[in-house]
């Protein structure tokens, strides 16, 4: 298998873009942690808040399916 031609400049540009995005992701992650800490200080349960955020990220059908499955499991275990 032949190796592709490697342009040092092109490669450097990719690496720098990735590094910039990784730094941005870390900054956003820190901001999210701060918002959760602020919510906790206001008396909200962070675990439940995270669950609500996950549910809101799902489309309606997936959310309904996940909730129905959870109810089925709870009923099977006598938790309903």
Secondary structure, 3 states (H helix, E strand, C coil): CCCCCCCHHHHHHHHHHHHHHHHHHHHHHHHHHHHHHHHHHCCCCHHHHHHHHHHHHCCHHHHHHHHHHHHHHHHHCCCC
